[in-house]
């Protein structure tokens, strides 16, 4: 519909004869609401003529019928309920849309009708809290989440679960730039991230690799669902309104404080990258200002991906290759700044929002907390949640009885191993070596130490052979092997030789040239070394061992991988001082030699 025609149709009240002076935006909202209803009815009618489908399409739908299970029957690509009365259970209702989001199927007309029948009773006591967030989070991360959300929205289920979304239902932003209604814009943004892996475009592949590194993608998807929710409010500043309304949604979902903080950060800053791009992104001051707002690489990654999806969902031509490149260049510059400017130390009397949150959780932890935090890098507080910090404080308090404290947890994408102990030579390299000997693939790691010499190392790794995943009894043996090596009782060299003999030579898809670079200017007390190399088994152990042999103490380690490229940053001292130029040259030569491909 032409822009001028919209004004004329609204003035003539076409389709809204009883309305009193309908403004154009309101008339367009009614128009899109009717269009959505007509589209849904047409789809239902098309279901009734399967005979017109091509034989190839019918074969594909028959193949998909094999997805049927005890709860759902799949016929011609449509979902039917095996036990329709089970929909009175909210869990079953949400599982229906999870099934749809997972497999890319549609609901049959019969199933939609049965869902509509149970909604009035569900409205009296709608699900809420952690259970609702569990299912909604799972739906958001499935490959066809956007279609499931559209179906939930069309059936009024989505606004029943999150009433705040009613404000943007079929809401129109009347300009030449936005192609979609606000609710559909949010669905398209979520869909854009799910389609990254299917794209062959060079920039989409780069963003896809970035997305694979996220620890909590469901938080990014929820932020996208809510980022423009304030456009339905009377507030002139839709970002402020979105933040206020998102708080209500998160109360209903009973999100924990760290999850809320991440989502509010993303919503509150979702225009920040676009604003920064209007400046010179090669200006160091502009990069510094932007990176300091991001605080951590994880937040930077999430905001970069949110910006990519947000721009792409405005209209098909909004994200030009030039803009996609600039967004990514800004990400790279800010990422490098964050990794090269983290050696600022905490002191017990510092005033910080993160510390205030921790003190509010456990007011009695004051003295222990102050002692533990003294001398840790400021980056530590933005890397870990308040509950993580308190757990570390408790672990540190037990070091007198057990000198090696380990915490092993299973995350969504990887395992997390946290180690607290007193610093010692080759500590980091030894733990990395044990992980390699067990066949684990380290995807990232953090290493920090406080003034008292207490080390907090966290390794994030995938279990390539599913050893820990399939054998719970192996968890204790795994931890015992780490302890034995750190106590000098285990033979790490033998463990590594056994693992290397068992490994089959892999294929290298992309060749990464080894680079070793030093920076003395980014820290007042340490020398930074950045190592870029081909990721492989035992790489981190090899780097750590070389640094230990050169009498280097790792003050901070920031380990990351991008595909087959390892990007490892270490803040080093030797005898409490920065590395001298001749030491740097010697260490560089030693690293380049040790990292030579076999």
ChimeraX attribute file (.defattr): number of C-alpha atoms within 10 A of each C-alpha:
attribute: neighborCount
match mode: 1-to-1
recipient: residues
	/A:1	5
	/A:2	6
	/A:3	10
	/A:4	8
	/A:5	11
	/A:6	17
	/A:7	16
	/A:8	12
	/A:9	16
	/A:10	21
	/A:11	14
	/A:12	13
	/A:13	18
	/A:14	14
	/A:15	13
	/A:16	15
	/A:17	10
	/A:18	9
	/A:19	12
	/A:20	8
	/A:21	13
	/A:22	18
	/A:23	14
	/A:24	19
	/A:25	16
	/A:26	13
	/A:27	23
	/A:28	22
	/A:29	18
	/A:30	17
	/A:31	19
	/A:32	17
	/A:33	15
	/A:34	14
	/A:35	13
	/A:36	14
	/A:37	12
	/A:38	12
	/A:39	11
	/A:40	15
	/A:41	12
	/A:42	11
	/A:43	12
	/A:44	16
	/A:45	11
	/A:46	11
	/A:47	14
	/A:48	10
	/A:49	9
	/A:50	11
	/A:51	9
	/A:52	9
	/A:53	9
	/A:54	10
	/A:55	10
	/A:56	9
	/A:57	13
	/A:58	16
	/A:59	12
	/A:60	13
	/A:61	17
	/A:62	15
	/A:63	14
	/A:64	18
	/A:65	17
	/A:66	11
	/A:67	15
	/A:68	15
	/A:69	11
	/A:70	8
	/A:71	16
	/A:72	18
	/A:73	18
	/A:74	23
	/A:75	18
	/A:76	20
	/A:77	23
	/A:78	21
	/A:79	26
	/A:80	21
	/A:81	21
	/A:82	14
	/A:83	11
	/A:84	15
	/A:85	11
	/A:86	13
	/A:87	21
	/A:88	16
	/A:89	12
	/A:90	17
	/A:91	14
	/A:92	15
	/A:93	16
	/A:94	20
	/A:95	18
	/A:96	22
	/A:97	24
	/A:98	24
	/A:99	21
	/A:100	24
	/A:101	23
	/A:102	17
	/A:103	15
	/A:104	18
	/A:105	21
	/A:106	21
	/A:107	21
	/A:108	20
	/A:109	19
	/A:110	15
	/A:111	18
	/A:112	18
	/A:113	12
	/A:114	16
	/A:115	20
	/A:116	13
	/A:117	13
	/A:118	16
	/A:119	19
	/A:120	12
	/A:121	10
	/A:122	17
	/A:123	12
	/A:124	8
	/A:125	9
	/A:126	15
	/A:127	19
	/A:128	15
	/A:129	13
	/A:130	15
	/A:131	13
	/A:132	19
	/A:133	19
	/A:134	12
	/A:135	15
	/A:136	22
	/A:137	18
	/A:138	17
	/A:139	26
	/A:140	26
	/A:141	23
	/A:142	19
	/A:143	19
	/A:144	23
	/A:145	27
	/A:146	25
	/A:147	20
	/A:148	27
	/A:149	24
	/A:150	17
	/A:151	19
	/A:152	19
	/A:153	18
	/A:154	17
	/A:155	16
	/A:156	15
	/A:157	22
	/A:158	19
	/A:159	16
	/A:160	19
	/A:161	20
	/A:162	16
	/A:163	14
	/A:164	20
	/A:165	23
	/A:166	17
	/A:167	16
	/A:168	21
	/A:169	20
	/A:170	22
	/A:171	22
	/A:172	25
	/A:173	17
	/A:174	14
	/A:175	8
	/A:176	8
	/A:177	11
	/A:178	17
	/A:179	17
	/A:180	20
	/A:181	20
	/A:182	24
	/A:183	22
	/A:184	23
	/A:185	23
	/A:186	27
	/A:187	22
	/A:188	24
	/A:189	24
	/A:190	29
	/A:191	20
	/A:192	21
	/A:193	23
	/A:194	21
	/A:195	13
	/A:196	19
	/A:197	17
	/A:198	10
	/A:199	12
	/A:200	9
	/A:201	11
	/A:202	10
	/A:203	14
	/A:204	20
	/A:205	15
	/A:206	16
	/A:207	19
	/A:208	19
	/A:209	15
	/A:210	18
	/A:211	19
	/A:212	13
	/A:213	19
	/A:214	17
	/A:215	15
	/A:216	17
	/A:217	17
	/A:218	20
	/A:219	20
	/A:220	26
	/A:221	26
	/A:222	22
	/A:223	27
	/A:224	25
	/A:225	24
	/A:226	24
	/A:227	28
	/A:228	25
	/A:229	28
	/A:230	24
	/A:231	21
	/A:232	20
	/A:233	14
	/A:234	9
	/A:235	12
	/A:236	10
	/A:237	11
	/A:238	18
	/A:239	20
	/A:240	15
	/A:241	20
	/A:242	23
	/A:243	21
	/A:244	14
	/A:245	19
	/A:246	26
	/A:247	15
	/A:248	14
	/A:249	18
	/A:250	20
	/A:251	14
	/A:252	18
	/A:253	20
	/A:254	17
	/A:255	17
	/A:256	11
	/A:257	13
	/A:258	13
	/A:259	16
	/A:260	18
	/A:261	12
	/A:262	18
	/A:263	26
	/A:264	21
	/A:265	17
	/A:266	28
	/A:267	26
	/A:268	18
	/A:269	19
	/A:270	21
	/A:271	16
	/A:272	17
	/A:273	20
	/A:274	16
	/A:275	11
	/A:276	16
	/A:277	15
	/A:278	8
	/A:279	11
	/A:280	12
	/A:281	19
	/A:282	11
	/A:283	9
	/A:284	13
	/A:285	11
	/A:286	16
	/A:287	22
	/A:288	15
	/A:289	12
	/A:290	22
	/A:291	21
	/A:292	13
	/A:293	14
	/A:294	22
	/A:295	18
	/A:296	20
	/A:297	19
	/A:298	18
	/A:299	20
	/A:300	23
	/A:301	23
	/A:302	26
	/A:303	24
	/A:304	23
	/A:305	22
	/A:306	27
	/A:307	24
	/A:308	23
	/A:309	23
	/A:310	25
	/A:311	21
	/A:312	20
	/A:313	25
	/A:314	21
	/A:315	16
	/A:316	11
	/A:317	11
	/A:318	16
	/A:319	19
	/A:320	12
	/A:321	14
	/A:322	8
	/A:323	15
	/A:324	18
	/A:325	14
	/A:326	16
	/A:327	21
	/A:328	19
	/A:329	15
	/A:330	23
	/A:331	23
	/A:332	14
	/A:333	17
	/A:334	28
	/A:335	19
	/A:336	15
	/A:337	19
	/A:338	20
	/A:339	22
	/A:340	21
	/A:341	16
	/A:342	19
	/A:343	23
	/A:344	14
	/A:345	15
	/A:346	21
	/A:347	16
	/A:348	16
	/A:349	8
	/A:350	10
	/A:351	10
	/A:352	12
	/A:353	10
	/A:354	15
	/A:355	18
	/A:356	12
	/A:357	15
	/A:358	20
	/A:359	16
	/A:360	12
	/A:361	13
	/A:362	13
	/A:363	12
	/A:364	10
	/A:365	15
	/A:366	12
	/A:367	10
	/A:368	14
	/A:369	21
	/A:370	17
	/A:371	15
	/A:372	24
	/A:373	24
	/A:374	18
	/A:375	20
	/A:376	26
	/A:377	21
	/A:378	17
	/A:379	20
	/A:380	23
	/A:381	20
	/A:382	16
	/A:383	16
	/A:384	14
	/A:385	18
	/A:386	22
	/A:387	15
	/A:388	13
	/A:389	20
	/A:390	20
	/A:391	13
	/A:392	21
	/A:393	19
	/A:394	16
	/A:395	20
	/A:396	23
	/A:397	14
	/A:398	15
	/A:399	15
	/A:400	10
	/A:401	8
	/A:402	11
	/A:403	15
	/A:404	18
	/A:405	21
	/A:406	18
	/A:407	14
	/A:408	16
	/A:409	12
	/A:410	14
	/A:411	13
	/A:412	9
	/A:413	15
	/A:414	17
	/A:415	19
	/A:416	19
	/A:417	19
	/A:418	19
	/A:419	23
	/A:420	23
	/A:421	23
	/A:422	18
	/A:423	18
	/A:424	13
	/A:425	16
	/A:426	21
	/A:427	22
	/A:428	28
	/A:429	21
	/A:430	21
	/A:431	24
	/A:432	26
	/A:433	27
	/A:434	26
	/A:435	26
	/A:436	23
	/A:437	20
	/A:438	19
	/A:439	23
	/A:440	23
	/A:441	21
	/A:442	27
	/A:443	18
	/A:444	20
	/A:445	22
	/A:446	20
	/A:447	21
	/A:448	23
	/A:449	24
	/A:450	20
	/A:451	16
	/A:452	14
	/A:453	16
	/A:454	20
	/A:455	23
	/A:456	22
	/A:457	21
	/A:458	21
	/A:459	23
	/A:460	23
	/A:461	22
	/A:462	20
	/A:463	17
	/A:464	12
	/A:465	11
	/A:466	11
	/A:467	16
	/A:468	20
	/A:469	14
	/A:470	9
	/A:471	9
	/A:472	10
	/A:473	10
	/A:474	13
	/A:475	14
	/A:476	11
	/A:477	12
	/A:478	16
	/A:479	16
	/A:480	14
	/A:481	20
	/A:482	22
	/A:483	19
	/A:484	13
	/A:485	17
	/A:486	20
	/A:487	11
	/A:488	9
	/A:489	11
	/A:490	16
	/A:491	12
	/A:492	20
	/A:493	13
	/A:494	11
	/A:495	16
	/A:496	20
	/A:497	11
	/A:498	13
	/A:499	16
	/A:500	16
	/A:501	9
	/A:502	10
	/A:503	10
	/A:504	7
	/A:505	8
	/A:506	7
	/A:507	6
	/A:508	11
	/A:509	8
	/A:510	10
	/A:511	11
	/A:512	14
	/A:513	10
	/A:514	16
	/A:515	15
	/A:516	17
	/A:517	12
	/A:518	18
	/A:519	14
	/A:520	16
	/A:521	12
	/A:522	16
	/A:523	16
	/A:524	11
	/A:525	18
	/A:526	24
	/A:527	25
	/A:528	28
	/A:529	21
	/A:530	20
	/A:531	21
	/A:532	19
	/A:533	23
	/A:534	22
	/A:535	21
	/A:536	16
	/A:537	21
	/A:538	23
	/A:539	21
	/A:540	24
	/A:541	21
	/A:542	18
	/A:543	20
	/A:544	27
	/A:545	23
	/A:546	21
	/A:547	22
	/A:548	19
	/A:549	12
	/A:550	15
	/A:551	17
	/A:552	24
	/A:553	24
	/A:554	25
	/A:555	24
	/A:556	26
	/A:557	24
	/A:558	18
	/A:559	22
	/A:560	19
	/A:561	20
	/A:562	15
	/A:563	16
	/A:564	15
	/A:565	18
	/A:566	23
	/A:567	18
	/A:568	21
	/A:569	23
	/A:570	25
	/A:571	30
	/A:572	22
	/A:573	20
	/A:574	17
	/A:575	9
	/A:576	12
	/A:577	14
	/A:578	20
	/A:579	21
	/A:580	12
	/A:581	11
	/A:582	9
	/A:583	15
	/A:584	19
	/A:585	13
	/A:586	11
	/A:587	21
	/A:588	20
	/A:589	13
	/A:590	16
	/A:591	21
	/A:592	16
	/A:593	11
	/A:594	15
	/A:595	18
	/A:596	11
	/A:597	10
	/A:598	4
